């Protein structure tokens, strides 16, 4: 069974456009994905590797969470493994057009998402 891997850093913000523009200019990244107008914007490096995501949501200092990725076929097992080692769900898992997602918190309350993308 393959393990979860790091996907990208996501910043929750009320102004995805402005923040994505700032970080693209600061880091030399380019927009590679966009969903629901400006609800979700992803910046990638010159090789196409996803580096930063900007998601419309509650914002403020420290409003950052990690996105982890696993194979779609491993989603349920990986979610269960994370729960067994101390993660807790902050919302029920769900299916979105891009795949499956579980919103979780680590043992210290730090937020992260487990994502299984449709190819």
N, C-alpha and C positions, 0 to 999 in steps of 0.2 A: 504494500500500500504506500502510495506517495504521501509525503508530509505536506503540510501547509507551507507556503512560501510568502515572503514579503511582496506586496504588490506596489503600493504607493502611499504617500502621506496625503491625507485629505484634510483640508481646512474648511470648517463650517463657517459660513458667512452670510450676511444679508445682502451682500453686493458682490456676487460672483464675477461679474464682468470686470469691475475695477481691480479686484484682488488678483484675478488671473492675469490681467494686463500688467500689473505691477511685477508679479513674479516671473512672467515671461520675459519682461525687459531686464529684471534683476539677474536672472539665471540663464538667459539666452535660450529659453525653451520655446516651443511652438504649440499651438492648440492642435490636438489630435483627436479629440472627441468632444461631443456636445450632445446633451439630452434635454428634452423638454424646454426649448428656448435657452434659458441660462440657468436652469436648476442644477445642472451638473456639467462642469467643464474640466477636461483633463489636458495637462501640458506634458509633452514628451521631449526627450532630447533629440539630437541630430540623427541618432541611430534608430529612433522610433520607440525607445524604452520609455514607458510611462513613469513619470517622476512625481507629479503633484496633481491633486484633484481639488476642486472647489465645489462645494455642495451648499445649496441654499438651505439655511437652517439657523438655529440659535447661534449667535456669534458672541465673541468676547475674548479677552485674553485667555489663552489656554484652550480654546474651543477647537482642538485638533484631535483627530483620531487616526488610528492605523487601519489600513485595509490589507487583509491577508487574502490570498487566493489558493484555491485547491481545485482539483479536477471535479467536474460535475458529478461523475460517478462516485466520488469519495465524499461528497458534501455531508451526507447524513452521518457517516462514520467519523469524519473529522470534527463536525459539530459536537458529537457525543464525546469524543476524546477531549476536546477543549473544556466541555462542561465537567468531565470527570477530574480534570486537573485543577479545577477551581474557578473557571469562568462562570459567569451568570448571564442569562439572557435579559436584555433590556426591552425587547419586543419579540413577538413570535416570529419564527423564520417565515420567509415568504418567497414567492416566485415573481420575478420581474421580467420584462422583455429581454433583458441581457443575461438572465440566469437566476440562480438562487442566492439569497442573502440571509445572513443571521446577524443581528445586532447584539453585541456582547460587551461585557466589561470584565477586566482582569481582576485579580484578587485584591487590588488596591483601588478598584473603581474606574480605572482608565478605560475609555471606550475604544472598541475596535470592531470591525466588520469582517465576517468570513464570507467571501464571495466565490461563487462557482459560475464561471462565465460560459455561455453557450458559444460554441465555435463559430 
